[in-house]
């Protein structure tokens, strides 16, 4: 093989590798984007669950239900300090249960 043919073959291999890596980068970006969308969808689906799945103490659950929080997503924008029957300790217990629930997702 002549020196020129080797150079052309090497150049073609390099170009193929560059194209391959560009295609793989694009695929990786699409996969990451889709998984992010799936994660958000799953979080919203999980948040649609009733608050009973949090296994809260009866006092906390009753206070939340009386306040109108029936589903987990109702707790997202809820100011727990304005819920009658929840003090510092119970709010701490509630947030611990929420942390445990979302860490399982």
C-alpha positions as CSV (number, residue, x, y, z in Angstrom):
1,X,0.0,0.0,0.0
2,X,1.3,3.4,-0.9
3,X,1.8,6.2,1.7
4,X,-1.1,8.1,0.0
5,X,-3.5,5.3,0.3
6,X,-2.7,4.8,4.0
7,X,-3.2,8.5,4.6
8,X,-6.6,8.4,2.9
9,X,-7.6,5.3,4.8
10,X,-6.6,6.9,8.1
11,X,-8.4,10.1,7.2
12,X,-11.6,8.1,6.4
13,X,-11.3,6.2,9.7
14,X,-10.9,9.5,11.7
15,X,-13.9,11.0,9.9
16,X,-16.0,8.0,10.6
17,X,-15.0,8.1,14.3
18,X,-15.9,11.8,14.4
19,X,-19.3,11.2,12.8
20,X,-19.9,8.2,15.1
21,X,-19.1,10.2,18.2
22,X,-21.3,13.1,17.1
23,X,-24.2,10.7,16.6
24,X,-23.6,9.0,20.0
25,X,-23.5,12.4,21.7
26,X,-26.8,13.3,20.1
27,X,-28.3,10.0,21.2
28,X,-27.0,10.5,24.8
29,X,-28.6,14.0,24.9
30,X,-31.9,12.6,23.7
31,X,-31.9,9.7,26.2
32,X,-31.0,12.1,29.1
33,X,-33.8,14.4,28.0
34,X,-36.4,11.6,27.8
35,X,-35.4,10.2,31.2
36,X,-35.8,13.6,32.7
37,X,-39.3,13.8,31.1
38,X,-40.1,10.3,32.4
39,X,-38.9,11.2,35.9
40,X,-41.1,14.3,36.0
41,X,-44.1,12.3,34.8
42,X,-43.5,9.6,37.4
43,X,-43.2,12.3,40.1
44,X,-46.5,13.8,39.1
45,X,-48.1,10.4,38.9
46,X,-46.8,9.5,42.4
47,X,-47.9,12.9,43.7
48,X,-51.4,12.1,42.6
49,X,-51.6,9.4,45.4
50,X,-53.8,10.0,48.4
51,X,-51.9,11.3,51.5
52,X,-52.8,8.0,53.2
53,X,-49.8,6.3,51.4
54,X,-47.5,8.4,53.5
55,X,-48.5,6.4,56.6
56,X,-48.7,9.5,58.7
57,X,-49.8,9.4,62.3
58,X,-53.5,9.7,62.6
59,X,-53.4,13.2,64.1
60,X,-51.3,14.6,61.3
61,X,-53.4,12.9,58.6
62,X,-56.6,14.2,60.2
63,X,-55.3,17.7,60.3
64,X,-54.3,17.7,56.7
65,X,-57.6,16.2,55.6
66,X,-59.5,18.8,57.6
67,X,-57.3,21.5,55.8
68,X,-58.3,20.1,52.4
69,X,-55.1,18.3,51.5
70,X,-56.4,15.0,50.1
71,X,-53.5,14.2,47.7
72,X,-49.7,14.4,48.0
73,X,-49.6,17.2,45.4
74,X,-51.9,19.3,47.6
75,X,-49.0,19.4,50.0
76,X,-46.6,21.0,47.5
77,X,-47.8,24.6,48.0
78,X,-49.2,24.1,51.5
79,X,-48.0,26.3,54.3
80,X,-47.9,23.8,57.1
81,X,-47.7,26.5,59.7
82,X,-51.3,27.5,58.8
83,X,-52.7,23.9,59.2
84,X,-54.6,23.7,62.5
85,X,-53.2,20.9,64.6
86,X,-49.7,20.9,63.2
87,X,-46.9,22.2,65.4
88,X,-43.2,22.1,65.0
89,X,-42.8,18.5,65.9
90,X,-45.7,17.3,63.7
91,X,-44.4,19.4,60.8
92,X,-41.0,17.7,61.2
93,X,-42.7,14.3,61.2
94,X,-44.6,15.2,58.1
95,X,-41.6,16.4,56.2
96,X,-39.7,13.3,57.2
97,X,-42.5,11.1,55.7
98,X,-42.5,13.2,52.5
99,X,-38.7,12.9,52.2
100,X,-38.9,9.1,52.6
101,X,-41.7,8.9,50.1
102,X,-39.9,10.9,47.4
103,X,-36.6,9.2,48.0
104,X,-38.3,5.9,47.0
105,X,-39.2,7.3,43.5
